[in-house]
Structure formats: structure tokens, C-alpha cells
């Protein structure tokens, strides 16, 4: 394969692989990943057991528990955003939802009001 211009590399220290769809995620913890480079493209071979998580939350579930496994952020993330932006945890949680779990975007959105 190397003679044909295809290079293989096993990626070390992979803790998880995440494939995100519009409404769910596939998480592959402790995945074995091989990267193949052929011409201008990268091809990845991923081996491991996957777990599926939904990204949508019903309003009833949101009221019952402040943080669920379907969210893309943790309670620690909420506290960090709230402290950095000097807002309530509810405001921080809402900003994290709007930023799809991206802490920096949530903080920026809250501080640029």
C-alpha cells in the first residue's frame, strides 16, 4: 500500500471518538484509530464499542433534572461559565445550550450583552 501512496498511522492515546449528528451523538470510548492518508484525503478506521446519546431534551425532563446525559456539557461547565460571565447558573446553562456546549462561545455570548 505504501508503494501506491497510502500511508498508515495508528493514533496513540485516543480517549474517545465522537461522531455528532443534528439530534444525537455516537461516542466510542477507548477507540482504536488508524489514520490512512491517500493522495489529498485522510481516511480513519475506528474500532470499538459505540454508545448513542440523544442531544434533544424535552421540557419536562429539563425541569425534572438540571443536567442530563443527553447534554453536551457538565454541571462543572455550567458553574465555570456562570463564574466567568458573572451570571446565574440558569443563564449559563441556557448560554451553553445555545453554544452547543462550547464554553468559550457561551462566555463570550454572555459577556457581550
N, CA, C and O atoms as a Tinker XYZ file with bonds, in Angstrom:
   452  protein
     1  N      0.822000   -1.198000    0.000000    73     2
     2  CA     0.000000    0.000000    0.000000    64     1     3
     3  C      0.865000    1.262000    0.000000    63     2     4     5
     4  O      0.496000    2.271000   -0.601000    81     3
     5  N      2.013000    1.202000    0.673000    73     3     6
     6  CA     2.888000    2.380000    0.701000    64     5     7
     7  C      3.398000    2.700000   -0.703000    63     6     8     9
     8  O      3.582000    3.868000   -1.046000    81     7
     9  N      3.625000    1.672000   -1.511000    73     7    10
    10  CA     4.075000    1.921000   -2.888000    64     9    11
    11  C      3.014000    2.642000   -3.700000    63    10    12    13
    12  O      3.332000    3.341000   -4.663000    81    11
    13  N      1.753000    2.476000   -3.315000    73    11    14
    14  CA     0.657000    3.125000   -4.030000    64    13    15
    15  C      0.359000    4.513000   -3.457000    63    14    16    17
    16  O     -0.592000    5.167000   -3.885000    81    15
    17  N      1.162000    4.963000   -2.495000    73    15    18
    18  CA     0.983000    6.296000   -1.938000    64    17    19
    19  C      0.040000    6.350000   -0.755000    63    18    20    21
    20  O     -0.429000    7.428000   -0.389000    81    19
    21  N     -0.249000    5.194000   -0.142000    73    19    22
    22  CA    -1.131000    5.156000    1.019000    64    21    23
    23  C     -0.266000    4.955000    2.257000    63    22    24    25
    24  O      0.505000    3.998000    2.334000    81    23
    25  N     -0.394000    5.861000    3.229000    73    23    26
    26  CA     0.395000    5.809000    4.449000    64    25    27
    27  C     -0.532000    5.501000    5.626000    63    26    28    29
    28  O     -1.608000    6.088000    5.733000    81    27
    29  N     -0.125000    4.584000    6.511000    73    27    30
    30  CA    -0.897000    4.193000    7.680000    64    29    31
    31  C     -0.230000    4.709000    8.942000    63    30    32    33
    32  O      0.997000    4.747000    9.041000    81    31
    33  N     -1.060000    5.109000    9.915000    73    31    34
    34  CA    -0.530000    5.547000   11.199000    64    33    35
    35  C     -1.561000    5.211000   12.269000    63    34    36    37
    36  O     -2.712000    5.637000   12.172000    81    35
    37  N     -1.162000    4.444000   13.299000    73    35    38
    38  CA    -2.056000    4.193000   14.423000    64    37    39
    39  C     -1.972000    5.375000   15.365000    63    38    40    41
    40  O     -0.880000    5.753000   15.789000    81    39
    41  N     -3.107000    5.964000   15.698000    73    39    42
    42  CA    -3.147000    7.116000   16.599000    64    41    43
    43  C     -3.107000    6.616000   18.036000    63    42    44    45
    44  O     -3.912000    5.771000   18.427000    81    43
    45  N     -2.178000    7.135000   18.817000    73    43    46
    46  CA    -1.990000    6.710000   20.197000    64    45    47
    47  C     -2.753000    7.621000   21.150000    63    46    48    49
    48  O     -3.078000    8.758000   20.809000    81    47
    49  N     -3.034000    7.119000   22.331000    73    47    50
    50  CA    -3.672000    7.872000   23.422000    64    49    51
    51  C     -5.040000    8.440000   23.066000    63    50    52    53
    52  O     -5.399000    9.511000   23.555000    81    51
    53  N     -5.813000    7.753000   22.230000    73    51    54
    54  CA    -7.170000    8.195000   21.905000    64    53    55
    55  C     -8.063000    7.836000   23.087000    63    54    56    57
    56  O     -8.163000    6.667000   23.458000    81    55
    57  N     -8.713000    8.836000   23.678000    73    55    58
    58  CA    -9.583000    8.574000   24.819000    64    57    59
    59  C    -11.020000    8.296000   24.386000    63    58    60    61
    60  O    -11.719000    7.510000   25.026000    81    59
    61  N    -11.469000    8.939000   23.299000    73    59    62
    62  CA   -12.786000    8.651000   22.748000    64    61    63
    63  C    -12.902000    9.270000   21.369000    63    62    64    65
    64  O    -12.176000   10.200000   21.018000    81    63
    65  N    -13.838000    8.729000   20.594000    73    63    66
    66  CA   -14.169000    9.276000   19.288000    64    65    67
    67  C    -15.632000    9.693000   19.353000    63    66    68    69
    68  O    -16.474000    8.940000   19.842000    81    67
    69  N    -15.933000   10.882000   18.865000    73    67    70
    70  CA   -17.281000   11.424000   18.910000    64    69    71
    71  C    -17.731000   11.739000   17.495000    63    70    72    73
    72  O    -17.056000   12.463000   16.762000    81    71
    73  N    -18.878000   11.189000   17.116000    73    71    74
    74  CA   -19.496000   11.496000   15.829000    64    73    75
    75  C    -20.821000   12.170000   16.153000    63    74    76    77
    76  O    -21.714000   11.549000   16.730000    81    75
    77  N    -20.949000   13.444000   15.782000    73    75    78
    78  CA   -22.125000   14.227000   16.156000    64    77    79
    79  C    -23.049000   14.409000   14.952000    63    78    80    81
    80  O    -22.630000   14.829000   13.874000    81    79
    81  N    -24.315000   14.079000   15.177000    73    79    82
    82  CA   -25.379000   14.306000   14.203000    64    81    83
    83  C    -26.207000   15.487000   14.699000    63    82    84    85
    84  O    -25.918000   16.034000   15.763000    81    83
    85  N    -27.211000   15.880000   13.963000    73    83    86
    86  CA   -28.019000   17.024000   14.388000    64    85    87
    87  C    -28.824000   16.726000   15.647000    63    86    88    89
    88  O    -29.125000   17.646000   16.408000    81    87
    89  N    -29.181000   15.459000   15.888000    73    87    90
    90  CA   -30.022000   15.133000   17.033000    64    89    91
    91  C    -29.429000   14.106000   17.992000    63    90    92    93
    92  O    -30.041000   13.797000   19.014000    81    91
    93  N    -28.247000   13.572000   17.678000    73    91    94
    94  CA   -27.645000   12.547000   18.539000    64    93    95
    95  C    -26.134000   12.493000   18.333000    63    94    96    97
    96  O    -25.593000   13.110000   17.415000    81    95
    97  N    -25.467000   11.741000   19.207000    73    95    98
    98  CA   -24.030000   11.545000   19.112000    64    97    99
    99  C    -23.723000   10.053000   19.209000    63    98   100   101
   100  O    -24.416000    9.307000   19.901000    81    99
   101  N    -22.698000    9.643000   18.520000    73    99   102
   102  CA   -22.124000    8.318000   18.729000    64   101   103
   103  C    -20.808000    8.530000   19.443000    63   102   104   105
   104  O    -19.950000    9.266000   18.957000    81   103
   105  N    -20.636000    7.897000   20.590000    73   103   106
   106  CA   -19.416000    8.021000   21.363000    64   105   107
   107  C    -18.758000    6.650000   21.398000    63   106   108   109
   108  O    -19.398000    5.648000   21.715000    81   107
   109  N    -17.479000    6.620000   21.071000    73   107   110
   110  CA   -16.717000    5.377000   21.082000    64   109   111
   111  C    -15.557000    5.569000   22.056000    63   110   112   113
   112  O    -14.504000    6.082000   21.679000    81   111
   113  N    -15.756000    5.150000   23.331000    73   111   114
   114  CA   -14.678000    5.323000   24.304000    64   113   115
   115  C    -13.552000    4.324000   24.047000    63   114   116   117
   116  O    -13.789000    3.206000   23.590000    81   115
   117  N    -12.339000    4.741000   24.345000    73   115   118
   118  CA   -11.154000    3.889000   24.201000    64   117   119
   119  C    -11.078000    3.236000   22.822000    63   118   120   121
   120  O    -10.797000    2.043000   22.705000    81   119
   121  N    -11.329000    4.017000   21.796000    73   119   122
   122  CA   -11.323000    3.507000   20.424000    64   121   123
   123  C     -9.897000    3.292000   19.926000    63   122   124   125
   124  O     -8.967000    3.992000   20.329000    81   123
   125  N     -9.750000    2.325000   19.057000    73   123   126
   126  CA    -8.502000    2.144000   18.327000    64   125   127
   127  C     -8.688000    2.844000   16.991000    63   126   128   129
   128  O     -9.641000    2.556000   16.267000    81   127
   129  N     -7.795000    3.751000   16.661000    73   127   130
   130  CA    -7.953000    4.550000   15.456000    64   129   131
   131  C     -6.713000    4.422000   14.580000    63   130   132   133
   132  O     -5.584000    4.594000   15.039000    81   131
   133  N     -6.951000    4.117000   13.315000    73   131   134
   134  CA    -5.879000    4.068000   12.329000    64   133   135
   135  C     -6.190000    5.130000   11.280000    63   134   136   137
   136  O     -7.287000    5.177000   10.724000    81   135
   137  N     -5.203000    5.977000   11.025000    73   135   138
   138  CA    -5.352000    7.039000   10.030000    64   137   139
   139  C     -4.604000    6.611000    8.764000    63   138   140   141
   140  O     -3.433000    6.234000    8.809000    81   139
   141  N     -5.307000    6.680000    7.648000    73   139   142
   142  CA    -4.700000    6.358000    6.358000    64   141   143
   143  C     -4.724000    7.624000    5.513000    63   142   144   145
   144  O     -5.746000    8.303000    5.421000    81   143
   145  N     -3.594000    7.933000    4.902000    73   143   146
   146  CA    -3.512000    9.092000    4.023000    64   145   147
   147  C     -3.289000    8.596000    2.600000    63   146   148   149
   148  O     -2.325000    7.888000    2.309000    81   147
   149  N     -4.198000    8.983000    1.732000    73   147   150
   150  CA    -4.098000    8.613000    0.325000    64   149   151
   151  C     -4.358000    9.859000   -0.501000    63   150   152   153
   152  O     -5.436000   10.449000   -0.419000    81   151
   153  N     -3.392000   10.256000   -1.283000    73   151   154
   154  CA    -3.470000   11.473000   -2.086000    64   153   155
   155  C     -3.797000   12.652000   -1.185000    63   154   156   157
   156  O     -3.013000   12.959000   -0.287000    81   155
   157  N     -4.929000   13.328000   -1.388000    73   155   158
   158  CA    -5.272000   14.503000   -0.590000    64   157   159
   159  C     -6.298000   14.212000    0.498000    63   158   160   161
   160  O     -6.776000   15.143000    1.147000    81   159
   161  N     -6.650000   12.942000    0.716000    73   159   162
   162  CA    -7.697000   12.599000    1.671000    64   161   163
   163  C     -7.146000   11.832000    2.859000    63   162   164   165
   164  O     -6.178000   11.081000    2.736000    81   163
   165  N     -7.779000   12.030000    4.019000    73   163   166
   166  CA    -7.500000   11.235000    5.212000    64   165   167
   167  C     -8.679000   10.284000    5.401000    63   166   168   169
   168  O     -9.837000   10.684000    5.288000    81   167
   169  N     -8.369000    9.026000    5.688000    73   167   170
   170  CA    -9.386000    8.011000    5.952000    64   169   171
   171  C     -9.095000    7.449000    7.331000    63   170   172   173
   172  O     -7.953000    7.110000    7.639000    81   171
   173  N    -10.128000    7.347000    8.163000    73   171   174
   174  CA    -9.950000    6.852000    9.510000    64   173   175
   175  C    -10.687000    5.538000    9.685000    63   174   176   177
   176  O    -11.843000    5.400000    9.284000    81   175
   177  N    -10.011000    4.583000   10.283000    73   175   178
   178  CA   -10.638000    3.321000   10.657000    64   177   179
   179  C    -10.756000    3.339000   12.177000    63   178   180   181
   180  O     -9.758000    3.496000   12.879000    81   179
   181  N    -11.979000    3.178000   12.683000    73   179   182
   182  CA   -12.249000    3.271000   14.109000    64   181   183
   183  C    -12.811000    1.934000   14.566000    63   182   184   185
   184  O    -13.767000    1.417000   13.987000    81   183
   185  N    -12.204000    1.378000   15.617000    73   183   186
   186  CA   -12.648000    0.100000   16.158000    64   185   187
   187  C    -12.969000    0.292000   17.632000    63   186   188   189
   188  O    -12.141000    0.795000   18.391000    81   187
   189  N    -14.173000   -0.109000   18.040000    73   187   190
   190  CA   -14.569000   -0.012000   19.443000    64   189   191
   191  C    -16.069000   -0.112000   19.573000    63   190   192   193
   192  O    -16.790000   -0.075000   18.576000    81   191
   193  N    -16.540000   -0.238000   20.792000    73   191   194
   194  CA   -17.966000   -0.325000   21.067000    64   193   195
   195  C    -18.533000    1.080000   21.199000    63   194   196   197
   196  O    -18.002000    1.900000   21.948000    81   195
   197  N    -19.606000    1.359000   20.473000    73   195   198
   198  CA   -20.171000    2.712000   20.486000    64   197   199
   199  C    -21.379000    2.805000   21.398000    63   198   200   201
   200  O    -22.081000    1.822000   21.638000    81   199
   201  N    -21.602000    4.006000   21.897000    73   199   202
   202  CA   -22.769000    4.347000   22.700000    64   201   203
   203  C    -23.471000    5.498000   21.997000    63   202   204   205
   204  O    -22.813000    6.410000   21.497000    81   203
   205  N    -24.791000    5.469000   21.952000    73   203   206
   206  CA   -25.532000    6.553000   21.314000    64   205   207
   207  C    -26.173000    7.423000   22.381000    63   206   208   209
   208  O    -26.748000    6.922000   23.347000    81   207
   209  N    -26.065000    8.747000   22.192000    73   207   210
   210  CA   -26.679000    9.712000   23.101000    64   209   211
   211  C    -27.540000   10.665000   22.298000    63   210   212   213
   212  O    -27.137000   11.131000   21.232000    81   211
   213  N    -28.732000   10.955000   22.813000    73   211   214
   214  CA   -29.600000   11.951000   22.195000    64   213   215
   215  C    -29.147000   13.333000   22.604000    63   214   216   217
   216  O    -28.666000   13.522000   23.721000    81   215
   217  N    -29.293000   14.305000   21.718000    73   215   218
   218  CA   -28.935000   15.686000   22.028000    64   217   219
   219  C    -30.150000   16.540000   22.346000    63   218   220   221
   220  O    -29.998000   17.648000   22.862000    81   219
   221  N    -31.343000   16.059000   22.055000    73   219   222
   222  CA   -32.546000   16.842000   22.319000    64   221   223
   223  C    -33.061000   16.521000   23.707000    63   222   224   225
   224  O    -32.956000   15.387000   24.174000    81   223
   225  N    -33.621000   17.532000   24.366000    73   223   226
   226  CA   -34.133000   17.395000   25.719000    64   225   227
   227  C    -35.569000   17.890000   25.739000    63   226   228   229
   228  O    -35.857000   18.983000   25.250000    81   227
   229  N    -36.467000   17.100000   26.297000    73   227   230
   230  CA   -37.845000   17.566000   26.421000    64   229   231
   231  C    -37.925000   18.568000   27.563000    63   230   232   233
   232  O    -37.105000   18.528000   28.480000    81   231
   233  N    -38.892000   19.454000   27.518000    73   231   234
   234  CA   -39.006000   20.472000   28.557000    64   233   235
   235  C    -39.323000   19.846000   29.910000    63   234   236   237
   236  O    -38.872000   20.359000   30.934000    81   235
   237  N    -40.093000   18.741000   29.948000    73   235   238
   238  CA   -40.395000   18.066000   31.212000    64   237   239
   239  C    -39.128000   17.486000   31.822000    63   238   240   241
   240  O    -38.914000   17.615000   33.027000    81   239
   241  N    -38.295000   16.858000   31.024000    73   239   242
   242  CA   -37.050000   16.265000   31.534000    64   241   243
   243  C    -36.113000   17.354000   32.027000    63   242   244   245
   244  O    -35.397000   17.161000   33.010000    81   243
   245  N    -36.111000   18.485000   31.358000    73   243   246
   246  CA   -35.240000   19.590000   31.759000    64   245   247
   247  C    -35.637000   20.135000   33.116000    63   246   248   249
   248  O    -34.773000   20.471000   33.926000    81   247
   249  N    -36.943000   20.226000   33.376000    73   247   250
   250  CA   -37.408000   20.722000   34.664000    64   249   251
   251  C    -37.128000   19.721000   35.775000    63   250   252   253
   252  O    -36.845000   20.120000   36.905000    81   251
   253  N    -37.202000   18.427000   35.474000    73   251   254
   254  CA   -37.020000   17.407000   36.496000    64   253   255
   255  C    -35.567000   17.317000   36.958000    63   254   256   257
   256  O    -35.301000   17.187000   38.153000    81   255
   257  N    -34.631000   17.384000   36.019000    73   255   258
   258  CA   -33.209000   17.289000   36.367000    64   257   259
   259  C    -32.446000   18.369000   35.628000    63   258   260   261
   260  O    -32.601000   18.507000   34.414000    81   259
   261  N    -31.630000   19.136000   36.325000    73   259   262
   262  CA   -30.930000   20.244000   35.677000    64   261   263
   263  C    -29.893000   19.800000   34.642000    63   262   264   265
   264  O    -29.664000   20.523000   33.672000    81   263
   265  N    -29.264000   18.640000   34.815000    73   263   266
   266  CA   -28.266000   18.169000   33.872000    64   265   267
   267  C    -28.579000   16.719000   33.532000    63   266   268   269
   268  O    -28.725000   15.889000   34.429000    81   267
   269  N    -28.682000   16.407000   32.247000    73   267   270
   270  CA   -28.939000   15.033000   31.828000    64   269   271
   271  C    -27.806000   14.557000   30.956000    63   270   272   273
   272  O    -26.987000   15.356000   30.502000    81   271
   273  N    -27.751000   13.239000   30.715000    73   271   274
   274  CA   -26.656000   12.691000   29.930000    64   273   275
   275  C    -26.740000   13.092000   28.465000    63   274   276   277
   276  O    -25.763000   12.944000   27.732000    81   275
   277  N    -27.889000   13.598000   28.025000    73   275   278
   278  CA   -28.008000   13.968000   26.621000    64   277   279
   279  C    -27.425000   15.355000   26.337000    63   278   280   281
   280  O    -27.301000   15.742000   25.175000    81   279
   281  N    -27.067000   16.104000   27.380000    73   279   282
   282  CA   -26.471000   17.407000   27.167000    64   281   283
   283  C    -24.998000   17.243000   26.831000    63   282   284   285
   284  O    -24.369000   16.247000   27.186000    81   283
   285  N    -24.468000   18.233000   26.145000    73   283   286
   286  CA   -23.067000   18.169000   25.748000    64   285   287
   287  C    -22.177000   18.963000   26.690000    63   286   288   289
   288  O    -21.068000   19.345000   26.314000    81   287
   289  N    -22.648000   19.221000   27.919000    73   287   290
   290  CA   -21.856000   19.929000   28.907000    64   289   291
   291  C    -22.198000   19.397000   30.292000    63   290   292   293
   292  O    -23.239000   18.771000   30.487000    81   291
   293  N    -21.311000   19.651000   31.252000    73   291   294
   294  CA   -21.479000   19.146000   32.608000    64   293   295
   295  C    -21.883000   20.267000   33.555000    63   294   296   297
   296  O    -21.888000   21.441000   33.185000    81   295
   297  N    -22.218000   19.888000   34.775000    73   295   298
   298  CA   -22.553000   20.878000   35.795000    64   297   299
   299  C    -21.347000   21.753000   36.113000    63   298   300   301
   300  O    -21.496000   22.935000   36.425000    81   299
   301  N    -20.138000   21.167000   36.032000    73   299   302
   302  CA   -18.919000   21.956000   36.240000    64   301   303
   303  C    -18.771000   23.012000   35.154000    63   302   304   305
   304  O    -18.319000   24.125000   35.423000    81   303
   305  N    -19.155000   22.662000   33.914000    73   303   306
   306  CA   -19.128000   23.632000   32.816000    64   305   307
   307  C    -20.076000   24.791000   33.111000    63   306   308   309
   308  O    -19.737000   25.954000   32.889000    81   307
   309  N    -21.267000   24.463000   33.615000    73   307   310
   310  CA   -22.258000   25.496000   33.949000    64   309   311
   311  C    -21.692000   26.441000   35.005000    63   310   312   313
   312  O    -21.802000   27.661000   34.879000    81   311
   313  N    -21.085000   25.871000   36.047000    73   311   314
   314  CA   -20.521000   26.701000   37.111000    64   313   315
   315  C    -19.378000   27.571000   36.598000    63   314   316   317
   316  O    -19.263000   28.737000   36.977000    81   315
   317  N    -18.538000   27.011000   35.742000    73   315   318
   318  CA   -17.426000   27.785000   35.183000    64   317   319
   319  C    -17.940000   28.963000   34.361000    63   318   320   321
   320  O    -17.463000   30.087000   34.520000    81   319
   321  N    -18.910000   28.711000   33.484000    73   319   322
   322  CA   -19.467000   29.786000   32.648000    64   321   323
   323  C    -20.137000   30.835000   33.524000    63   322   324   325
   324  O    -19.974000   32.032000   33.289000    81   323
   325  N    -20.894000   30.397000   34.537000    73   323   326
   326  CA   -21.574000   31.340000   35.429000    64   325   327
   327  C    -20.560000   32.228000   36.149000    63   326   328   329
   328  O    -20.756000   33.439000   36.254000    81   327
   329  N    -19.489000   31.633000   36.639000    73   327   330
   330  CA   -18.461000   32.410000   37.341000    64   329   331
   331  C    -17.728000   33.361000   36.408000    63   330   332   333
   332  O    -17.506000   34.521000   36.758000    81   331
   333  N    -17.354000   32.895000   35.242000    73   331   334
   334  CA   -16.585000   33.721000   34.305000    64   333   335
   335  C    -17.412000   34.885000   33.760000    63   334   336   337
   336  O    -16.893000   35.984000   33.564000    81   335
   337  N    -18.706000   34.635000   33.516000    73   335   338
   338  CA   -19.556000   35.679000   32.935000    64   337   339
   339  C    -20.329000   36.459000   33.999000    63   338   340   341
   340  O    -21.045000   37.409000   33.683000    81   339
   341  N    -20.178000   36.050000   35.269000    73   339   342
   342  CA   -20.859000   36.718000   36.375000    64   341   343
   343  C    -22.379000   36.728000   36.173000    63   342   344   345
   344  O    -23.029000   37.769000   36.268000    81   343
   345  N    -22.926000   35.534000   35.892000    73   343   346
   346  CA   -24.368000   35.370000   35.691000    64   345   347
   347  C    -24.849000   34.188000   36.529000    63   346   348   349
   348  O    -24.044000   33.474000   37.127000    81   347
   349  N    -26.158000   33.987000   36.567000    73   347   350
   350  CA   -26.722000   32.857000   37.305000    64   349   351
   351  C    -26.437000   31.552000   36.556000    63   350   352   353
   352  O    -26.113000   31.559000   35.368000    81   351
   353  N    -26.563000   30.440000   37.272000    73   351   354
   354  CA   -26.341000   29.143000   36.638000    64   353   355
   355  C    -27.391000   28.861000   35.560000    63   354   356   357
   356  O    -27.085000   28.220000   34.554000    81   355
   357  N    -28.629000   29.335000   35.762000    73   355   358
   358  CA   -29.663000   29.154000   34.738000    64   357   359
   359  C    -29.288000   29.881000   33.446000    63   358   360   361
   360  O    -29.454000   29.338000   32.354000    81   359
   361  N    -28.783000   31.110000   33.573000    73   359   362
   362  CA   -28.353000   31.864000   32.392000    64   361   363
   363  C    -27.167000   31.167000   31.719000    63   362   364   365
   364  O    -27.091000   31.095000   30.493000    81   363
   365  N    -26.259000   30.664000   32.527000    73   363   366
   366  CA   -25.089000   29.959000   31.985000    64   365   367
   367  C    -25.519000   28.695000   31.253000    63   366   368   369
   368  O    -25.008000   28.399000   30.173000    81   367
   369  N    -26.453000   27.951000   31.831000    73   367   370
   370  CA   -26.963000   26.724000   31.208000    64   369   371
   371  C    -27.606000   27.038000   29.851000    63   370   372   373
   372  O    -27.375000   26.334000   28.868000    81   371
   373  N    -28.404000   28.089000   29.815000    73   371   374
   374  CA   -29.062000   28.481000   28.566000    64   373   375
   375  C    -28.035000   28.899000   27.517000    63   374   376   377
   376  O    -28.167000   28.556000   26.342000    81   375
   377  N    -27.019000   29.635000   27.940000    73   375   378
   378  CA   -25.965000   30.050000   27.007000    64   377   379
   379  C    -25.200000   28.834000   26.482000    63   378   380   381
   380  O    -24.842000   28.793000   25.305000    81   379
   381  N    -24.949000   27.855000   27.333000    73   379   382
   382  CA   -24.268000   26.630000   26.889000    64   381   383
   383  C    -25.113000   25.855000   25.884000    63   382   384   385
   384  O    -24.582000   25.301000   24.922000    81   383
   385  N    -26.417000   25.815000   26.102000    73   383   386
   386  CA   -27.300000   25.162000   25.124000    64   385   387
   387  C    -27.202000   25.875000   23.775000    63   386   388   389
   388  O    -27.081000   25.239000   22.728000    81   387
   389  N    -27.256000   27.203000   23.824000    73   387   390
   390  CA   -27.175000   27.983000   22.590000    64   389   391
   391  C    -25.836000   27.843000   21.894000    63   390   392   393
   392  O    -25.754000   27.953000   20.670000    81   391
   393  N    -24.784000   27.599000   22.666000    73   391   394
   394  CA   -23.433000   27.458000   22.106000    64   393   395
   395  C    -23.075000   25.993000   21.869000    63   394   396   397
   396  O    -21.922000   25.668000   21.587000    81   395
   397  N    -24.070000   25.111000   21.985000    73   395   398
   398  CA   -23.877000   23.669000   21.766000    64   397   399
   399  C    -22.759000   23.107000   22.639000    63   398   400   401
   400  O    -21.988000   22.251000   22.206000    81   399
   401  N    -22.682000   23.597000   23.869000    73   399   402
   402  CA   -21.712000   23.088000   24.821000    64   401   403
   403  C    -20.341000   23.725000   24.751000    63   402   404   405
   404  O    -19.463000   23.362000   25.534000    81   403
   405  N    -20.124000   24.667000   23.836000    73   403   406
   406  CA   -18.824000   25.324000   23.697000    64   405   407
   407  C    -18.699000   26.395000   24.778000    63   406   408   409
   408  O    -19.389000   27.413000   24.736000    81   407
   409  N    -17.812000   26.155000   25.745000    73   407   410
   410  CA   -17.671000   27.054000   26.893000    64   409   411
   411  C    -17.270000   28.462000   26.490000    63   410   412   413
   412  O    -17.857000   29.433000   26.968000    81   411
   413  N    -16.289000   28.584000   25.628000    73   411   414
   414  CA   -15.805000   29.908000   25.224000    64   413   415
   415  C    -16.904000   30.714000   24.537000    63   414   416   417
   416  O    -17.091000   31.893000   24.839000    81   415
   417  N    -17.633000   30.082000   23.614000    73   415   418
   418  CA   -18.719000   30.799000   22.928000    64   417   419
   419  C    -19.808000   31.222000   23.901000    63   418   420   421
   420  O    -20.370000   32.309000   23.767000    81   419
   421  N    -20.114000   30.367000   24.889000    73   419   422
   422  CA   -21.144000   30.708000   25.870000    64   421   423
   423  C    -20.710000   31.910000   26.704000    63   422   424   425
   424  O    -21.504000   32.822000   26.936000    81   423
   425  N    -19.464000   31.917000   27.154000    73   423   426
   426  CA   -18.956000   33.038000   27.963000    64   425   427
   427  C    -18.951000   34.321000   27.145000    63   426   428   429
   428  O    -19.364000   35.369000   27.642000    81   427
   429  N    -18.496000   34.256000   25.912000    73   427   430
   430  CA   -18.461000   35.434000   25.045000    64   429   431
   431  C    -19.864000   35.963000   24.817000    63   430   432   433
   432  O    -20.089000   37.172000   24.870000    81   431
   433  N    -20.823000   35.056000   24.558000    73   431   434
   434  CA   -22.207000   35.481000   24.318000    64   433   435
   435  C    -22.777000   36.191000   25.542000    63   434   436   437
   436  O    -23.515000   37.168000   25.412000    81   435
   437  N    -22.437000   35.703000   26.716000    73   435   438
   438  CA   -22.975000   36.314000   27.943000    64   437   439
   439  C    -22.287000   37.637000   28.281000    63   438   440   441
   440  O    -22.922000   38.534000   28.836000    81   439
   441  N    -21.035000   37.767000   27.965000    73   439   442
   442  CA   -20.321000   38.992000   28.324000    64   441   443
   443  C    -20.458000   40.099000   27.283000    63   442   444   445
   444  O    -20.126000   41.251000   27.560000    81   443
   445  N    -20.943000   39.763000   26.092000    73   443   446
   446  CA   -21.133000   40.776000   25.045000    64   445   447
   447  C    -22.534000   41.329000   25.009000    63   446   448   449
   448  O    -22.887000   42.043000   24.070000    81   447
   449  N    -23.356000   41.016000   26.020000    73   447   450
   450  CA   -24.747000   41.516000   26.061000    64   449   451
   451  C    -24.764000   43.004000   26.254000    63   450   452
   452  O    -25.835000   43.606000   26.314000    81   451
